[in-house]
Every structure is written in structure tokens, then in C-alpha cells.
């Protein structure tokens, strides 16, 4: 096959994605027991999903141009579907955890939260693996090209399910972030009244937090919405250029996630600085902060 520049860009992007998320998974998540807190488990799930997505992009390039075997190609497509679905689902789980940490602040640090986190992880990865196994188990268009979607070899019905699922996740995250902003704004006003501080100081901090949440949701929507909409409107006869142009921003979401959700956290920053300095001794214990700080 003639080398497609878009495939090269996706492969390079996959390499960067893999390196970024490998830092989060290996250096951070497995470095200190303190990172076994629920919010770090969810961040670890997100980093693992994005790491697999990066590896999937690399393997897809390798098997298309070096080992063009149909069965192996389906496996890489299944890996990409699984990893991207797990990435989106992990973002939803993180949003739910943030909301519950504010809504049930008094009972958040309990065994109940740990159990709930484990349940969310099981559901996230269980559903993602099921989605990814569908092309491998026969739900593909290799034998029936007329059933192909804009993202080959996935069928139109499969991409329709994935696109609708993404839009449902986006709507749920938007609703949860609105509720988080309302709760945070109300808490800031109550603290200002109780401590007799000027309301402007607490509200300014709250506005900054709301702006951060808007940035997170905006980045997620900008990266995934083009592919979701194109998956609903496109088909197998659509130009491949449109597929690449919408798939690349979705891949970039996995590149942004470590920066937004992991590297901004102060505890993770401490471990990273220690690793960079060669001081790989276990980090001192600390009390995990609320997921709203992540």
C-alpha cells in the first residue's frame, strides 16, 4: 500500500499518547500506595484506556502496512473501540465521582465510595470490552461492503450505537458539571457568610474552578463531537479524508487527558518531580483531596 500521511500522523500521535499515559500508569499509579484512593483509581483507568488507544493506533499502522492480515486488523480495530470507549466512560466516571464528592461531602471518605468506584470500573471496562469484541465476533462489513460506515470495517449500525452512546455521555457530563457549578457556587457563598469574609474572594476562586470545568468539558466536546456527528451522517461512500479529519481530534483527546486530569494534580506532580530527580523512594503519605481538585 502507498503510505498515507494521515496514517503516519495517527501513528506518531499514538506514540506520544502511549508515552504520556505510560508515565501516569507506571510512574505514578504504581509508585505509591497513596494513589489507591478512589479518584486516583479512576485517573488510572483513564490513563490505561488512553495508553491502550495509543498502542492501538501504532499496531493498526503496523498491521495495515507491514502485516496486512484481516484477522489481526480486526483485533486492532477491536482494541481501538475498546480503549476509546473506556476512555470516554472513564471521563464520565470521574465526573460522577466529582459530583458525589460535593453532593455527599460528609460521607465521601468511606468504604462505600471505594465500593462504588470499583463498581464503576467494572461497568466501564465490561461495556467497553463488549463494544470492542463486536467487530471481532463478526459485526463488521468485510463481507458486505454496502453495510460499511464512515469508519471501516465497522458497520453503520455499530457506529450509530457508538455515536449515540457518546452523545448520551456528553449530555450526562454537561448536566453533572452544571450541578457541580451550582453546588460549588452555593458553598462559596455559605463560607463567605459564615466566616464574615468578602464574598468576592471566595466567588473569584469558584469562578476559576468553573472556568476549569468548562475547559475540561469543552476540550472533550471539541475532540469527540466531530467524529460522533460524522458517524451519524457519513457512510462507506464518504471520502476517507473526512474520516481522518474527525478521527484525529478524537485521538488528541487521549493526548490531552493526562495534562488535564493527572499532571495538574499536586500529589502527582510531587511524584513526577521526584522521579525526574532520580529519587524513586516512596512518596510520603498524604490525605487524598476531593476529586473536584483533580
C-alpha positions, 0 to 999 in steps of 0.5 A: 500500500502507498503510505498515507500521511494521515496514517503516519500522523495517527501513528506518531500521535499514538506514540506520544499518547502511549508515552504520556499515559505510560508515565501516569500508569507506571510512574505514578499509579504504581509508585505509591500506595497513596494513589489507591484512593478512589479518584486516583483509581479512576485517573488510572483507568483513564490513563490505561484506556488512553495508553491502550488507544495509543498502542492501538493506533501504532499496531493498526499502522503496523498491521495495515502496512507491514502485516496486512492480515484481516484477522489481526486488523480486526483485533486492532480495530477491536482494541481501538473501540475498546480503549476509546470507549473506556476512555470516554466512560472513564471521563464520565466516571470521574465526573460522577465521582466529582459530583458525589464528592460535593453532593455527599461531602460528609460521607465521601471518605468511606468504604462505600465510595471505594465500593462504588468506584470499583463498581464503576470500573467494572461497568466501564471496562465490561461495556467497553470490552463488549463494544470492542469484541463486536467487530471481532465476533463478526459485526463488521462489513468485510463481507458486505461492503454496502453495510460499511460506515464512515469508519471501516470495517465497522458497520453503520449500525455499530457506529450509530450505537457508538455515536449515540452512546457518546452523545448520551455521555456528553449530555450526562457530563454537561448536566453533572458539571452544571450541578457541580457549578451550582453546588460549588457556587452555593458553598462559596457563598455559605463560607463567605457568610459564615466566616464574615469574609468578602464574598468576592474572594471566595466567588473569584476562586469558584469562578476559576474552578468553573472556568476549569470545568468548562475547559475540561468539558469543552476540550472533550466536546471539541475532540469527540463531537466531530467524529460522533456527528460524522458517524451519524451522517457519513457512510462507506461512500464518504471520502476517507479524508473526512474520516481522518479529519474527525478521527484525529481530534478524537485521538488528541483527546487521549493526548490531552487527558493526562495534562488535564486530569493527572499532571495538574494534580499536586500529589502527582506532580510531587511524584513526577518531580521526584522521579525526574530527580532520580529519587524513586523512594516512596512518596510520603503519605498524604490525605487524598483531596476531593476529586473536584481538585483533580 
